[in-house]
Amino acid sequence: MVKYNKTKKPVFKKMNSKALVVKKRRSNLVSLIKDINIRQSETKYKSINGIIAAAYHDQIVYINNWVPAGGASNIWPQQGTTDSSRIGDRIVAVGIKYRMAFQIPFDRRNVKCKIWYLPYNSAQGNPTNYSEFFHNISGSSMLDPIQTKRWGGLKFLGSHQLKAMDRDQSGSNTDATMYASAYVSLNDKKINFKSDASTDASNMKEQGQILLSFYDTYNTSSTTDIVCTKVNVNSTLYFKDL
C-alpha cells in the first residue's frame, strides 16, 4: 500500500512575469512598425465599370465587384507593375469608392433608389431574388425588412431621389440624370491571392455586388414599367501593396 505524503506539495512552474511583459512589448512594437510601413507605402487603385441597360420598378438589380474566376473584370488586382496591379500575393485593402449615375425618364421624376454593398457566398442564396433578400410581407421594397441574418456583411449605402423641379423650369420632357456616391471601408484588411495572375481573393466571400432597388409609385407594374433607363456604376478599390 502506497502512502500519500500530505506534506508534499505539487510543483508548479513559476511563470516569469517580466519575460511576458517583454514579449508583449516586442509584439506591440512589431505591430507598430507594420502599421507605419502600411501608412507610408503608396496607395494604389483599380477601377472597374458596370452598366445596366434598364431597371424595372421594385426589382433588385446588381453590379458585380468580384465573382469566381472573374479575371480582369474583378475589382481585385492582378500581379503587375502598374498603379492598378499588385507585386506579391497579398494586398492591404483600404476601401472601395462608388460613383454612380442613373438616367431617369422624364415621366418618372419621383423614382427613389436604394443601394447596398453585399459580399456573400453562393450557398447563402440569391440576393437578387426579392423573397430571398427581403421578408416579402407587403411586396414593396420601401416597406419590407431585409433578411439581415441571412446576408451578413450587408451595408446600406443610402437612398437617393431627384430634386423636385420648379414649375417654370423648362425641359420637363427631357430625361434627368441622378448622381450618387458612397464609400465602403475595408479596414485595412489583408487580402490573399492563390496565384500571380489570379483575381480571386482566397480569404473573401465568393462574390461581391452592389445591389440597387428602384421604386416609383404604388400602382406601378414591376414587370413592365422601366423606371430607370440606364445604370452606370464606377467602382474604385484603394489598396496598399506590400
Order of alpha helices (4+ residues) and beta strands (2+ residues): alpha-beta-beta-beta-beta-beta-alpha-beta-beta-beta-beta-beta
